[in-house]
Amino acid sequence: MLRPKYPTAPAPTGQTSPLVVPAAVVQPHHGYEVPAACGCQRSPAPATPAAPSRRSVRLTPTGALALVGGGAAAVLVVGTVLVSLLLAVAVTAASVAVCAVVLRSLLTQHGRGR
């Protein structure tokens, strides 16, 4: 019932359609505008192969060093954040453990009647 319905895409044919469709030529005929029919028997022009859309990235030595430096900085920042989180969890656990020992001591002394 709640499953989405995805449209199916037609299989690629390798032919491209133009982005701009030329408007039909309109010729007046007895006061009415009638689109002109094409009576030519020419075949359509052969499609030219499209240039590959994949662009290559060329790195200069300075760009490569900047990329490596940026990656190393990102790794250091992420590592610092993770170590900080781990340290915060460890400090919290130690605090809870100390509180538990103090509470246990207080309850034991209160049970003995002191």
N, C-alpha and C positions, 0 to 999 in steps of 0.2 A: 504494500500500500504506500509506504513512504520511500520506495526506491526511485531514484531519479531516472528519467528517460533521456539518454544521450542520443543526439542525432547521428546518423551514420553518414560519413563523408563518402562521396563517390571516389572510385579508384582513379589515380592520376593517369592522364592520357598523354602527357608530354607536350600538349598543345597549350599555348597561352592565349588568353583572350585580351583584346585591347582594353585599356582602362577607360578610354573615351570613345563612346559610340557616336559615329557621325550622324547628324540629324538627317531625316529624309527630306528630299527636295520636294517642296510643295508648289504645285502649279495650279493656277486658277482655271476652273472648268465650269462654264455657265454660271458664274457667280459663287460656286462652291470651291473650296480648297481641297484638292485631291492629291494625295502623295503620289509621286511619280514612281512607276515600277521600273526596275532595272531590266532592260531587255538584252543586256550584254551577255555573251557566252564565255567570257574570259574566266580562267581559273584563278583562284586567289594566289597572291604572291607567296613564294615559299618563305616559311618562317626562318628568320636568321637565328642561329644558336645564341642564346644569351650568355653573356660573360659570367664566369663563375662569381657567385656572390660571396665567396669565402675570402676574407681579407687576411693577409699575413701580417704578423706583427714583427717588426724589426727592432731589436733592442741594441742600443749602443752600449759600450762597456760601462759608461756612467749610468745608463738606465738600468743595466743588470745589477750593478752595485747598489743602486737605490732600491731596487726590488728586493734584493737579498737583505739589505739593511732594514727595510720595512717589515719583511717577514720575520726577521729575528726580533725586532722590537715588539711585534704582535705576540710572538711566542713568549717573550719575557713578561709582557703585561698580563697575558692570560695566566701564566704560571704564577705570577705574584698574587693575582686575585684568588686563584685556587688555593694557594698556600695560606693566604689570609683567612679564607673561609674554613679551612681545616683547623687552623689555630683557634679561630673563634669557637668552633665546635668542641675542641679539646678543653678550652678554658671553661666553657659552659658545663661540660661534663664534670670537670673537677669541682666546680662550684656546687653543682647538685650533689656530688658525692660528699663534700664537706657538710652541706646542709643536712643530708641524711644522717651522717654520723652524729651531728649535734642534736638533732631531733631524737634520735634513738637514745642518746645519753640522757636527755631531759626526761623522756618518757620512762626510762628505766629508773631514774632517781625518783620520779613522781610516784611510781608504782610501789616503791619500797617505803614510802611515807616519810621521806626526809624533808 
